[in-house]
């Protein structure tokens, strides 16, 4: 971004430009993410010993996202989103200053949210050693890349005020290409992590012995990270075309969208069954529907239930040891501190898969 010190008086200071759209979209998504994170923490806290490190990282990411939005709001107060010719020189300087400051929480949110995602995947699919170590090494790599990008942002010039204020003379200046390279590398790694966090778990889930509908549901849940991947790519693409403050407002828009989405999407697997198993009004509605259907069927329901009961007795007598094994695993799943809704589902169906293959070892 550059400032022309000879810029004349604002042409149309009343034109807010993209500002209202940026504030409306980013604050709306941040608000939704805050509600989802709060819901996740509340329901996991209700269950004894289920809060884990991935919850801590996502809460930290959410808090810093709110800080990011605060900095963007301050930039908007000075004229973020307006065309450069509609701002005074002091206003333009303050907008660029607050946008530059907002890069720190933006990078930190992206790092923390993806660490949380990696920890969640390790908890669900940690039985596959190679995938566990892939997540550890790749998460470490993107964390280092993000931190290098953060350092590059604040070492471009000395004093740093020279970056956004043309009235300050820099005693030392770094080539802006270095910061551009570090930003592109970190965004590429963020996008690649979103893709790998979808592709590999989807392959694992598809091999499990479970109904097709449940497979598709879990795969869709995990594949939501593709949305944040698109946001990361668009953020990188638009940042490479920035010349004016007005151009940078698009980068801020995509940055806010990507950060809020990656937080929101990380919470979806943890809340996969919450609204069906925990919310009272859903349970009451389900119970009412079941009673209505039972009354409508009259006698047919009784005979069908009797038939299913006899079949169930035969089935249990033939596979008693397997039932006890799965029941034991279910009890462990309910008590374990490392079990989430998706984790529990995947582990139960992994046991079913082993049963189908003939592995009845206890």
C-alpha positions in Angstrom: 0.0 0.0 0.0 1.2 3.5 -0.8 0.2 7.0 0.1 0.6 10.1 -2.1 1.6 13.0 0.2 0.4 15.5 -2.5 -3.2 14.0 -2.4 -5.8 16.8 -2.6 -8.8 17.2 -0.4 -11.3 14.2 -0.3 -13.5 14.1 -3.4 -16.5 12.3 -1.8 -16.0 11.8 1.9 -19.6 10.6 2.4 -19.1 7.5 0.2 -18.4 4.7 2.7 -17.4 2.3 -0.1 -16.9 -1.3 1.0 -16.7 -0.5 4.7 -20.3 -1.4 5.7 -20.1 -4.7 3.8 -16.7 -5.6 5.5 -18.0 -4.8 8.9 -21.4 -6.6 8.4 -20.0 -9.8 7.0 -17.0 -10.2 9.3 -18.8 -9.3 12.5 -21.8 -11.6 11.6 -19.5 -14.6 11.0 -17.5 -13.8 14.1 -20.7 -13.7 16.1 -21.9 -17.0 14.8 -18.5 -18.5 15.5 -18.6 -17.2 19.1 -22.0 -18.8 19.6 -20.8 -22.1 18.2 -17.6 -22.1 20.3 -19.6 -21.2 23.4 -22.0 -24.1 22.7 -19.1 -26.5 22.1 -17.4 -25.6 25.4 -20.7 -25.7 27.3 -21.8 -29.1 26.2 -18.3 -30.6 26.5 -17.9 -29.1 30.0 -21.3 -30.7 31.0 -19.8 -34.1 30.3 -17.2 -35.0 33.0 -13.6 -35.0 31.8 -14.4 -34.3 28.1 -12.7 -30.9 27.7 -9.4 -31.3 25.9 -6.5 -29.3 24.5 -8.3 -28.8 21.2 -11.0 -26.9 23.1 -8.5 -24.7 24.7 -6.8 -23.8 21.4 -10.2 -23.0 19.7 -11.2 -20.8 22.6 -7.9 -18.9 22.4 -8.4 -18.5 18.6 -11.9 -17.2 19.2 -10.8 -14.6 21.7 -8.0 -13.4 19.4 -10.5 -13.3 16.5 -12.6 -10.8 18.5 -9.4 -8.7 19.1 -8.8 -8.8 15.3 -12.4 -7.5 14.7 -11.7 -4.8 17.2 -8.7 -3.6 15.2 -10.6 -3.8 11.9 -13.5 -1.8 13.5 -11.0 1.0 14.5 -9.7 1.0 10.9 -13.3 1.4 9.8 -13.8 4.3 12.1 -11.0 6.1 10.2 -12.4 5.2 6.8 -11.6 1.5 6.0 -13.3 0.6 2.7 -13.5 4.1 1.3 -11.6 4.9 -1.9 -8.2 6.5 -1.2 -9.3 9.7 -2.9 -12.2 10.1 -0.5 -9.9 10.1 2.6 -7.6 12.8 4.1 -3.9 12.0 4.5 -4.2 11.6 8.3 -7.3 9.3 7.8 -5.4 7.2 5.2 -2.4 6.8 7.5 -4.6 5.7 10.5 -6.5 3.1 8.3 -3.2 1.6 7.1 -1.8 1.6 10.6 -4.7 -0.3 12.1 -4.8 -2.8 9.2 -1.1 -3.5 9.7 -1.7 -4.0 13.4 -4.6 -6.4 12.6 -2.2 -8.7 10.8 -0.8 -10.1 14.1 -4.1 -11.5 15.5 -5.1 -12.6 11.9 -2.0 -14.8 11.7 -2.3 -16.1 15.3 -6.0 -17.1 14.8 -5.1 -19.1 11.7 -2.3 -20.9 13.5 -4.3 -21.7 16.7 -7.4 -22.8 14.9 -5.4 -25.3 12.8 -3.5 -26.6 15.8 -7.0 -27.3 17.3 -8.1 -29.1 14.2 -4.9 -31.3 14.2 -5.4 -32.2 17.9 -9.0 -33.2 17.2 -8.0 -35.4 14.3 -5.2 -37.0 16.3 -7.9 -37.8 19.0 -10.2 -39.4 16.4 -7.7 -41.1 14.1 -4.7 -41.4 16.4 -4.6 -45.1 16.0 -3.0 -44.7 12.6 0.6 -43.8 13.6 1.7 -42.5 10.3 -1.3 -40.1 10.1 -0.7 -38.9 13.7 3.0 -38.0 12.9 2.0 -36.4 9.6 -0.4 -34.1 11.6 2.3 -33.3 14.1 5.0 -32.5 11.6 2.8 -30.6 9.2 1.2 -28.6 12.0 4.6 -27.7 13.3 5.7 -26.6 9.8 2.8 -24.3 9.2 3.1 -22.9 12.7 6.8 -22.0 12.0 5.8 -20.5 8.6 3.1 -18.4 10.3 5.5 -17.1 12.9 8.1 -16.2 10.3 5.5 -14.3 8.4 4.5 -12.5 11.7 8.1 -11.5 12.4 8.6 -10.3 8.8 5.6 -8.0 9.2 7.2 -6.2 12.1 10.8 -6.0 10.9 10.1 -4.5 7.5 11.3 -1.1 8.5 12.9 0.7 11.5 11.1 2.5 13.0 8.0 0.4 12.0 5.9 3.6 11.7 7.6 4.2 8.4 5.6 1.3 6.9 2.3 3.2 7.1 3.4 6.9 7.6 5.3 8.5 4.7 6.2 11.4 7.0 8.5 9.1 9.0 11.9 8.4 7.5 13.1 4.8 7.8 16.6 4.2 8.9 16.4 0.6 7.7 14.1 -1.1 5.2 13.7 -4.7 4.2 12.6 -5.7 0.7 8.8 -6.1 0.7 9.3 -9.2 -1.4 10.4 -11.2 1.6 7.2 -10.4 3.5 5.2 -11.3 0.4 7.0 -14.6 0.1 6.5 -15.5 3.8 2.8 -14.6 3.6 2.3 -16.7 0.4 4.1 -19.7 1.9 2.1 -19.6 5.1 -1.2 -19.2 3.3 -0.3 -22.0 1.0 0.4 -24.3 4.0 -2.8 -23.2 5.7 -4.8 -24.1 2.5 -2.9 -27.4 2.1 -3.6 -28.3 5.7 -7.4 -27.7 5.2 -7.3 -30.0 2.2 -5.3 -32.8 3.9 -7.5 -32.6 7.0 -10.4 -33.4 4.7 -9.0 -35.9 2.2 -7.3 -38.4 4.5 -10.1 -38.6 7.2 -12.7 -39.1 4.4 -10.7 -42.1 3.1 -10.5 -43.6 6.6 -14.3 -43.0 7.3 -15.3 -44.5 3.9 -13.5 -47.8 4.8 -15.5 -48.3 8.0 -18.3 -50.7 8.3 -21.3 -48.4 8.7 -24.4 -47.4 6.8 -23.9 -45.4 3.7 -26.0 -42.5 5.0 -23.8 -42.2 8.1 -20.6 -42.4 6.0 -21.8 -39.6 3.8 -22.9 -37.5 6.8 -19.5 -37.9 8.5 -17.6 -37.2 5.3 -19.7 -34.0 4.7 -18.9 -32.9 8.3 -15.2 -33.4 7.8 -15.2 -31.8 4.3 -16.4 -28.4 5.5 -12.7 -27.5 5.9 -12.7 -27.1 2.1 -14.6 -23.8 2.6 -11.8 -22.4 4.8 -9.3 -23.6 2.2 -11.0 -21.5 -0.5 -10.9 -18.5 1.9 -7.2 -19.0 2.5 -6.5 -19.2 -1.3 -8.5 -16.1 -2.0 -6.8 -14.2 0.8 -3.4 -15.0 -0.7 -4.5 -14.2 -4.3 -6.0 -10.8 -3.4 -3.0 -9.8 -1.1 -0.7 -10.1 -4.1 -2.7 -7.4 -6.0 -2.7 -4.8 -3.3 -1.6 -1.3 -4.3 -3.9 1.1 -2.5 -5.8 1.0 0.8 -9.0 0.4 -1.1 -7.4 -2.8 -2.6 -6.4 -3.9 0.9 -9.9 -3.8 2.1 -10.7 -6.9 0.1 -7.9 -8.7 1.8 -9.3 -7.8 5.2 -12.7 -9.1 4.1 -11.4 -12.5 3.0 -9.1 -12.6 6.0 -12.1 -12.1 8.4 -14.2 -14.7 6.5 -11.5 -17.3 6.4 -10.6 -16.9 10.1 -14.2 -17.1 11.3 -15.0 -20.1 9.1 -12.0 -22.1 10.2 -13.1 -21.6 13.8 -16.7 -22.4 13.1 -15.9 -25.5 11.0 -13.5 -26.9 13.6 -16.5 -27.0 16.1 -18.8 -28.9 13.8 -17.4 -32.4 14.4 -17.4 -31.8 18.2 -21.0 -30.8 18.0 -22.0 -33.6 15.5 -24.7 -35.1 17.8 -25.2 -32.5 20.4 -28.4 -31.1 19.1 -29.9 -34.6 18.9 -28.6 -36.0 22.1 -28.5 -33.0 24.5 -31.1 -30.3 23.6 -34.3 -31.0 25.5 -36.7 -29.6 23.0 -35.3 -31.9 20.3 -35.7 -34.9 22.5 -39.3 -34.0 23.4 -40.1 -33.4 19.7 -38.7 -36.8 18.7 -40.6 -38.5 21.5 -43.8 -36.9 20.4 -43.3 -38.0 16.9 -42.6 -41.6 17.9 -45.7 -41.7 20.0 -47.8 -40.3 17.2 -46.5 -42.9 14.7 -47.0 -45.7 17.3 -50.7 -44.8 17.9 -51.3 -44.5 14.2 -50.0 -48.0 13.5 -52.2 -49.5 16.3 -51.9 -53.3 16.4 -49.3 -53.5 13.7 -46.7 -51.9 15.9 -47.2 -54.5 18.6 -46.9 -57.5 16.4 -43.8 -56.0 14.7 -42.2 -55.3 18.0 -42.9 -58.8 19.2 -41.3 -60.2 16.0 -38.3 -57.9 16.4 -37.9 -58.9 20.0 -37.7 -62.6 19.1 -35.2 -61.9 16.4 -33.1 -59.9 18.8 -33.0 -62.8 21.3 -31.7 -65.1 18.6 -29.1 -62.6 17.5 -27.8 -62.0 21.0 -27.6 -65.7 21.7 -25.5 -66.2 18.6 -23.1 -63.3 19.1 -23.1 -62.8 22.9 -19.3 -62.3 23.2 -19.3 -59.7 20.5 -22.1 -57.7 22.1 -20.3 -57.7 25.5 -17.2 -56.5 23.8 -18.9 -53.6 22.1 -20.9 -52.7 25.2 -17.6 -52.6 27.1 -16.1 -50.3 24.5 -19.2 -48.1 24.7 -18.8 -47.7 28.4 -15.2 -46.8 28.0 -16.1 -44.3 25.3 -18.6 -42.6 27.6 -16.1 -42.3 30.4 -13.0 -41.5 28.5 -11.7 -37.9 28.6 -10.5 -38.2 25.0 -13.8 -39.1 23.4 -15.9 -36.7 21.4 -19.1 -37.4 19.4 -17.3 -38.1 16.1 -14.5 -40.0 17.9 -17.1 -42.2 19.6 -18.9 -42.9 16.3 -15.7 -43.7 14.4 -14.3 -46.1 17.1 -17.6 -48.0 17.4 -17.7 -48.6 13.7 -14.0 -49.6 13.6 -15.0 -52.4 16.0 -17.9 -53.3 13.6 -15.4 -53.4 10.7 -13.1 -55.8 12.7 -16.1 -58.0 13.4 -17.1 -58.2 9.7 -13.5 -59.3 8.9 -13.7 -62.1 11.4 -11.6 -60.5 14.2 -13.4 -61.6 17.4 -10.4 -61.4 19.6 -11.2 -59.7 23.0 
